[in-house]
Amino acid sequence: MLSGRLDGLGDGPFTRLDKLLAQVAPAAGRARIDLALGEPRQEFPAFVAEIVQRHASEWGRYPALRGSAPFRAAVVEYLRRRYRLPEGLLDAERHVVPLCGSREGLFLIAQVVVPQAGKEKPVVLIPNPYYVAYAGAAMGAGAEPVFVPATAATGYLPDFAALPDSVLRRTRLCYLCSPSNPQGSVASASYLERLVQLARDHDFVLAIDECYGEIYQDRPPIGALEVCARPGGSLDNVVVFHSLSKRSSVPGLRSGFAAGDAKIINAFARWRAYAAPTLAGPVQAASAALWADDAHVAATRQAYAEKFAVAERMLGNRFGYRRPDGTFFVWLKVGNGEQATRRLWSEAALRVMPGAYLSFGDGDDNPGAPYIRVALVDDLATTTDALTRISETLEKPH
Ligand SMILES: Cc1ncc(COP(=O)(O)O)c(C=O)c1O
């Protein structure tokens, strides 16, 4: 009666965290702080509400499935500006599709590019640790998910090229997150060049999740389209996913887009036209204005930089702390992530995410098991308070 396609995934990370902490009372008399959910709580521009209001009549109309002309133009202009793309590489008509946040796009792309299983089961490559939608997408499309370690030993990025030919031959889709959640690693130009070549050699689709592309420390991370624009200038096999959730701190707006290979974007848009959610007209209008504005994004980056300066002071070189190249996450090596999560809740009223819940594998085979993920999404004072409590709690002998 039910398809059961996602059954193999078990509970998601937040359900598992709720279950873990349900057995533990939080420290009494201390304000509870949620550092588990990567939900930006930064102020977002006031013009969002004004534009939504100004476009209120559009609530009464079906929105354009491929996005309004101003929305698509703003996206193309943003990508050109941010990634220094040459004129003409992207065509607003052919290379862009709006998404209700990047998660739905990251999930649904698998439905479009993974063929029905024939003699051999198609493979979807997923970095490990990973964002949960990738695994759901692979299973939902009836593919075999192959989790590829992205650990300290591999520079926190997956080494897809090291996979055996028997796997690469069956691969139809490969996810990469850069900057990556949870480790905050950024793929270099040469890494991306090699990966794009690998995808073309084996004819699989690369889904590059760049939703943290604006949340960086020093240098703007290179993007996959930027790499594609280099000699040759072909977008073949490559689709990037972007979102306003992190860039503009509006996770509730549900606004993002996919851009890249025209053939894939066209097939994706056709597929989405049957059933997928559509970005409402007033939301498209506000989104276009957000993509056009960089000032609020610079202010957001500055706010995160201040919090990372505190993290560096508080955690220094303890608990494997390293300043991430991007994202707002701290990925701490604490020995046993689940145990540390329970302690931080019971001794300090802090809710963090065990790394094991963001990674695939049992016991020592789970690369996230020794870690916790801490999201620096609150204001500076709250974050400083939380980091102080983390430092004091984990320092104490257990
Ligand atoms: C790595 C990664 N990709 C995608 C998303 C989805 O974000 P949204 O659907 O809000 O664009 C998230 C959200 O936390 C994420 O961490």
The ligand as an ORCA input file, in Angstrom:
! r2SCAN-3c Opt
* xyz 0 1
  C      23.754     21.633      2.460
  C      22.372     22.153      2.353
  N      21.773     22.136      1.150
  C      20.518     22.569      0.997
  C      19.795     23.049      2.068
  C      18.370     23.450      1.818
  O      18.131     24.767      2.042
  P      16.848     25.502      1.443
  O      15.859     24.470      1.009
  O      16.358     26.359      2.531
  O      17.361     26.277      0.261
  C      20.363     23.103      3.334
  C      19.592     23.582      4.494
  O      19.942     23.551      5.600
  C      21.710     22.645      3.480
  O      22.322     22.678      4.655
*
